[in-house]
Amino acid sequence: MSSRVTDTLVLTAAPGSGYLTQSVVDTVREVVSGASGTWLAAGQAWEMRLDPSERAIEDVRSSIEEALGPAPIDVNAVSARTASRHKRLLCADMESTIIREELIDEMAEAVGCRTEIAAITDAAMRGEIDFEGALVKRVALFKGFAAERLDTILRRATFMPGAATLIRTMAAHGAKCALVSGGFTCFAGPIARRLGFDTVVANELVIEGGKLTGAVRQPIVGPDGKAQALARLAADNGLDLAETLAVGDGANDLVMVRAAGLGVAFRAKPILAAAARLSPSGAVVTHGDLTALLSLQGIPEAAYAA
């Protein structure tokens, strides 16, 4: 076991699911010998302070998960290594994180090769193939695709539950928000504007004569590019990496999530979820929505921005 220093355990569930109850809280308190706690959001998020000298946090978390059984409740530990839990920079992946869809797969459907491209996308997100090479291979299949059709693809995007509340609340608490995507600027820009992100980092499709050339402009925003964007944006805003929060779902988010002061694997592929669980600054949200990221920072529902 690691010697991870932790002061807070956070339980979250999907809003309105009814799974995080007082009975669940009582069970948790039995596991940790009656520790007191606080509701951050009724039926949705609860936290408690822990004495790290008593038991390793991995042992505490595993014991709680065993006691709760298959209940769809996320159990995460938040490290006491930073002065404040409230992060001042959010770097969020876009597809399957801020929005539900993988828009390159939606483009593939429009040209009749969704199955082929979705298989490549899934393999890249699982970390089975190189992200940059997979992106180049997929984009090449869109040579001749009319650029005007990209707006139709964009209209298929739907926000992940809690996305708008997360961005509004982070901004209201003085944080900067960046959409850092391995997807494309033609989608990320409009989505960022609709949600109120401050910055967009994404890949650019090369368009000539109103059509996609089948190329993506270099350098490609891949796993290292995402982490570099996090570091650059933190430096630009005079922040330490401990003051940052990163969230994503796939293997290409792994380096960024590991580098952040709080790195969240959200409804993630196994490779990212496993890495976040083992990281001293990581968390895994499988069942809750994106407002769970606010709970992990200790922000109560009463402080959410309307």
C-alpha positions, 0 to 999 in steps of 0.5 A, spaced: 500 500 500 502 507 498 503 512 504 498 516 500 496 522 505 488 523 505 484 527 509 477 527 506 473 521 503 467 523 498 461 519 496 457 521 490 451 518 486 447 520 480 442 526 482 435 523 483 438 516 483 436 515 490 442 510 492 446 515 496 441 515 503 442 516 510 442 508 511 448 508 506 452 513 510 450 509 517 454 503 513 460 507 512 460 510 519 460 503 521 466 501 517 470 507 519 468 507 526 463 512 527 467 518 523 462 524 522 460 527 515 457 532 511 452 532 506 454 536 500 448 535 496 442 531 499 442 524 496 447 526 491 454 527 495 457 526 502 464 527 505 467 525 511 474 527 514 479 521 516 485 520 520 490 518 515 494 515 521 489 510 523 488 506 516 491 506 509 486 510 505 486 504 500 484 499 505 478 504 508 476 505 500 476 498 499 472 496 505 467 501 504 466 499 497 465 491 499 460 494 505 456 497 499 456 492 494 454 493 487 450 500 489 452 505 484 456 509 488 463 512 487 467 512 493 473 517 492 479 520 496 481 527 496 488 528 498 490 533 503 497 535 500 494 542 497 492 548 501 485 548 497 481 543 494 478 548 490 481 548 483 483 554 479 484 551 472 479 546 469 482 542 463 476 538 460 476 533 455 470 534 450 468 527 447 464 522 452 466 527 457 463 534 456 459 531 451 456 524 450 458 523 443 464 521 439 463 526 433 468 523 429 464 517 429 458 521 427 462 524 421 463 516 419 456 515 419 455 520 414 460 517 409 458 510 411 464 507 415 461 508 422 463 501 424 470 501 421 472 508 424 468 507 431 473 501 432 479 505 431 476 510 436 475 505 441 481 502 440 485 508 441 481 510 447 483 504 450 490 505 449 491 499 444 493 503 438 497 510 438 492 516 438 496 520 433 496 515 428 489 513 429 487 520 428 491 521 422 488 514 419 481 516 421 481 523 418 484 520 411 477 517 410 474 524 410 478 526 404 473 530 400 467 531 405 464 537 404 465 542 410 458 545 410 456 538 413 460 539 419 455 544 422 450 538 421 454 533 425 455 539 431 448 539 432 448 532 434 452 533 440 448 533 447 451 535 453 453 530 459 449 531 465 452 536 469 456 539 464 453 546 464 453 547 472 460 544 472 463 550 468 458 555 471 460 554 478 467 553 476 467 560 473 463 563 479 468 561 484 474 564 480 477 558 476 479 558 468 476 553 464 479 550 458 476 545 453 482 540 451 480 535 446 483 530 441 477 532 437 476 538 432 476 545 433 470 546 428 466 542 434 470 544 440 469 552 439 462 552 438 461 547 444 466 551 448 462 558 447 455 555 449 458 552 455 462 558 457 469 555 457 475 560 457 480 557 452 480 551 447 485 547 445 484 542 439 486 539 433 484 543 426 482 539 420 485 542 413 480 544 409 481 547 402 475 549 397 470 548 402 472 540 402 476 536 407 483 534 404 483 528 409 489 531 413 489 534 420 494 540 421 500 539 425 502 538 431 496 533 433 493 534 440 494 527 443 496 525 450 502 529 451 499 535 447 493 535 452 498 535 458 502 540 455 496 544 454 495 543 462 502 545 464 502 551 459 495 554 461 497 553 469 503 557 467 499 562 463 495 564 469 500 563 475 498 557 478 501 551 480 499 544 477 496 542 484 491 548 483 489 544 477 483 539 475 483 535 469 477 530 467 477 525 461 475 518 459 480 515 455 487 513 454 489 519 451 487 523 457 491 519 462 498 524 462 493 530 463 489 527 468 496 524 472 499 531 471 493 535 475 492 537 482 486 533 481 485 528 476 478 525 474 477 519 470 469 520 468 465 514 466 472 512 463 475 506 459 479 501 464 486 504 462 484 511 465 480 508 471 485 504 473 491 509 473 486 514 476 485 510 482 492 508 483 494 516 483 495 520 489 491 525 486 486 521 482 479 520 482 474 515 479 467 517 477 463 512 474 456 513 477 455 520 478 454 526 473 459 532 472 457 535 478 461 530 482 467 534 480 464 540 484 463 535 490 470 532 490 472 539 491 468 540 497 463 545 493 456 544 496 450 544 492 448 551 495 454 554 492 452 551 485 451 557 480 444 557 477 
